[in-house]
Structure formats: structure tokens, C-alpha cells
Amino acid sequence: MAHRIFTTSFASVYPHYVAKVERKGRTKDELDQAIRWLTGFDQAELERHLDDETTFEDFFADARLNPNASLITGLVCGVRVENVEDPLMQQIRYLDKLVDELAKGKAMDKVLRSGTRQRTR
């Protein structure tokens, strides 16, 4: 089952991410830094996806997911991100979790999983 979010443009949701983090005293630059960390995009690539109104499906298809993305755990909308089975939905939830952590005032190095050791499987 394809979720509606897959075909939603990233650009249509991005202003809501910005508003959420700014309401909590964080900046658009910090949000962009977290998105770049997750996706491997540089700022120009991120802005191109926003300008082109890329769908979430195409946005993440183009991404080079950070190898530490699997360290993103916890609840988003009552669902554990580490247990989401659909790979695309999990990537979207990773992004949601980063936005939540920024909005909750978590330190940038913690949001970006800096200094955390890679889990072994």
C-alpha cells in the first residue's frame, strides 16, 4: 500500500518543519543541517529539491542516506522509527524524528548522532 505522503512534495511539508523548529527557538539553518546530514545532500541539492517540488519518494530516492541513520530511534506519531518496515516510510520517519529532536532543544551534536558509535548488527 502506497502512503499518500510518498507522493506529497517535500516542499509542501518543509515550511511546516521550519515553523515547528522556529517556534521552539531553533533556526532554518539548523533544520537544513539536519536534513543534509540525513540525506547527504549539499545545500544546493536541498534547495533544488525544494524548487522542483520533488515528492518524498523521489527526494529519498536521490538521497545518500547517512550510515548513522539507523541510530535514529524512538517514537514518532506513536510508532517506533526503528520498527517501521517500509524503507521509504522509515526514512520519512527518520526525518520527522530529527525535526522533533531539534524542536525539543536537543543539542545539534546529539541530533546528528556525532560521537556515537555505530551499532553492530
MOCORCOR-V511899 format. One record per backbone hydrogen bond with DSSP energy under -0.5 kcal/mol. NH is the residue of the N-H (numbers start at 1). CO is the residue of the C=O. Records with the same first field share a line. If there is no record, write none. Layout:
# MOCORCOR-V511899
NH->CO + CO
This chain:
# MOCORCOR-V511899
6->3
7->3 + 4
8->5
10->54
12->9
13->9 + 10
14->10
15->11
16->13
17->13
18->14
19->15
20->16
21->17
22->18
23->19
24->20
25->22
26->21
31->27
32->28
33->29
34->30
35->31
36->32
37->33
38->34
39->35
40->36
46->42
47->43
48->44
49->45
50->46
51->47
52->48
53->50
54->49
56->5 + 8
57->6
59->55
60->56
61->57
62->58
63->59
64->39
65->63
66->38
69->66
70->67
71->68
72->69
73->71
76->79
79->76
81->74 + 79
83->80
84->81
90->86
91->87
92->88
93->89
94->90
95->91
96->92
97->93
98->94
99->95
100->96
101->97
102->98
103->99
104->100
105->102
106->101
110->107
111->107
112->108
113->110
114->109
116->113
